[in-house]
Every structure is written in C-alpha cells, then in structure tokens.
Amino acid sequence: MRKRVDFTLSDRWIKQADAVLMQTYARFPLVLTRGVGATVYDINGKAYLDFVGGIAVNSLGHCDTQHVAAIVQQAKALLHVSNLYYHIPQITLAQRLIAHFPGKVFFCNSGAEANEAAIKLARKFARDSQVIKRPDRFEIIAMQGAFHGRTLATLAAAGRRQHQKGFEPMPRGFTQVPFDDCGAIESAITPKTIAVFLEPIQGEGGVRVPSPGYLSAVRRLCDRHGLLMILDEVQTGMGRTGRLFAYQHEGIVPDIITLAKGLGGGVPIGAMLATSRVAESFTPGTHASTFGGNPLVCAAAVSVVERLAKPAFLSRVKKMGDYLQKRLMQLKTRYRLIREVRGVGLMVAVDLERPVASDLVKRGYETGLLLNKTSNDTLRLIPPLTIQRIEIDAMIDRLEEILQGQSDITLEAPPQAAP
C-alpha cells in the first residue's frame, strides 16, 4: 500500500473554510491548488488521479491549453454585458449548439437553472397552445430516482424525500413514476399532464441505463398524447456517452433539452434548448438571467463545443469508455465485491455487493485516487473525456491495490473455470 499523505499543511485552510463557509458539503480534508489533464495536486504537492472530473464538468480535463487560451483572450476583451445587448460569443455558441439540435437556446448559469427554465417553458407553451385556456393544465410526469437540481421546483420534480426534507411545502404539479417503464408513464397521464421529464441515463441515480428503445417509446407516447418530451442532459450531454447528446443514440428529437456541466469545461454555464415552435412561448419579460450566457463563459463553451462535437473526439470517448468497462469487468472476475459494471461512454458505475463505497472512496483519496459514489453501494466513474488509456490502467491498478489491501472489504472470487 502506498504511504498515506500527511494532510497537516491543509489544516489551516480547512479551519478557515469551516469558519466562513456554510456546511452544505461533506468535504474531504483535501485542499487542491492546481490541475493538468486528469491529475490534480493538493497544497502538499501530492498528485491525485481524478476520476470525478468536477462531477462530469471538466470535459477537457484540467487547464487544457486551448480552453485556457480562449478564456484569457475573452477576459482581455469583454467579461460581461447585460442581455439587453447582443455579443458575438453568445451568438456563436448558440449557432454551434443549434447545428446539432433544431431550435433555439436560452442561456443560464447551471443545470438546475436550465431545468427550471424548461419547466417554465413547458407550462407557458401548454397555456399558449390551448384554444380554450386551462389554468389547471400544468402537471409534469418525472421519474423516480431522478435528480434535476436543488431549487424547489427541481426538488419537487425529482421527488427525492431525502433532498426535500426541511424545505416543504414543495411546489405542486409533479408526478413520479418508475424509470424505464413506458407503461407507467402512460398510466400516469391525466387531462392536466403537459410533459414528460427525464434523464436519458440517470446519473445521480447510479448511472441507470434504460432498456434499448425506451426513449423512442417515450417519444411516441408524447406524440400520441400531445405532450412535450423534456430531456435533462446536464450530465449525459456534451459527449459524455460518446454522442454529443445521449438521445442521439436512439435517433429521436425531444422538444426540450437542458445542458450544463461539461458544456463550459469548468466555467459555470447552463443552456435550455427547445424546438422553434416551443421556444416561441418565451417572449421578452417571460424569463431572464443576469449572468446567463455572458461573454466569458460563452467563449469558454465555444472552445469546448468545437472540440467535443468532432466525430473523431466522440469516437474516442466511446473507445475509452469501452476500455474502462473492460478493465472493470476484469476486476469483477477476481472480486465478488463487484456485483455489476454498467454505463455508456465515460459515464460508468460499479455496483458493490456490500455498502462500502464510502470506504473505497476514502481509501482512494488517501492513496492518490479520486473516486465518486452515488450511494454506499455504487461507485461512479466520470473522468475527463480526454482521459488516456494509461490513466485508466493506473486507476485500475490503484483500485485493485485498495481491494487487495483491505481484507474487510475484499472478497476474492473463486478461480474461473477453463474455457
């Protein structure tokens, strides 16, 4: 086992942070100071292999040269102007996105804001499109196990009681049904329903990948009942699954999609895209965002999209994702602790036989490997999309070292039968 790092040099900064920051995060005692590619460094100078990627944000890795250059160049020209005026980086970014989704864009600052905008637009469109106005038609069907953000509306949409506790009452108008069950959606439709809201793959829900054809079936169901199909692509979008948008794997087009995380490659930006007919319901004064799509973040995002949208880049994401799952499956054959490996592209989960994910994550960071969990029996691997094969191998070696060195969580599988 590698020698564990001494975090003494971090103590002063952590003490200062605890004195001034609200305690909304259970943080590791780790003060990071710089990063390059898939590696970050703490205040002690220790290197960590990063398979969290800012929670699927650092799509180009840390401090990518081209990305940084685009940010610096824009910072020297124009940082921010109000959305009362036009600016070229915003127009350019919208053009880049609309080249892959037929419609129009609204820019904001985060995934939660993008999802709020989608909810508002769906309700406004439903009112606008009714010949006889029905103020009671505003309900949205969402999925159990979903995560759409931490605002009141997005908490209500996801329906997770552990996240809602203490913030009641929740906004009304949301119904949750089982994920990957089109029949459950149809059974939940009422005359008040206006939309179906879901993630193509549930990220915070444990990288839950639906059955092939599920999204296509939802699209047909929405068309049949005159409902909008809203896809939260905050985590799955921007190349994470090997396509620019995850819905493209099934060849459909939703009415609304939401983006954030990997879109800015590390700067805070969100986007809500809607087909042109739906987008018409947002008129001056109906929605806004002071910082949404300002020059700095748009210039950064343009540099990201221009790289991620290239077929060769996306092909490489798929190739690296397949290789990551292959290496994890090799571990599965040797350790009973690993129950299942699943995912698409570089969005991968490892289900465990016992609730020890917290232990694995803790032991990982102690030995220079940053891992993430969605629950105490599921690890989630969401590294930069620029991850290298040699870095995947290094992660596998360290993970196996953790398993081998901890007899309380390691359950070696019996020898495999000869083929």
ABEGO torsion letter per residue (X at the ends): XBBBBBAAAAAAAAAAAAAABBBABBBBBBBBABBBEABBBBAAGBBBBBAAGGGGABAAEBGBAAAAAAAAAAAAABABBBAABBBAAAAAAAAAAAAABBEBBBBBABAAAAAAAAAAAAAAAAAAABABBBAABABBBBBBGBBAEABAAAAAAAGBAAAABGAOBBBBGBBBBBBGBAAAAAAABBAABABBBBBABBAAAGGBBBBBGAAAAAAAAAAAAGBBBBBBAAAABGGAAGBABAAAAAGBBBABBBBBEAAAGGBBBBBBBBBAAAAAABBBGABBBAABGBAAAAAAAAAAAAAAABAAAAAAAAAAAAAAAAAAAAAAAABAABABBBEBEABBBBBBABBAAAAAAAAAAAAGBBBBBABAABBBBBBBAABBAAAAAAAAAAAAAAAAABAAABBBBBBBBBX
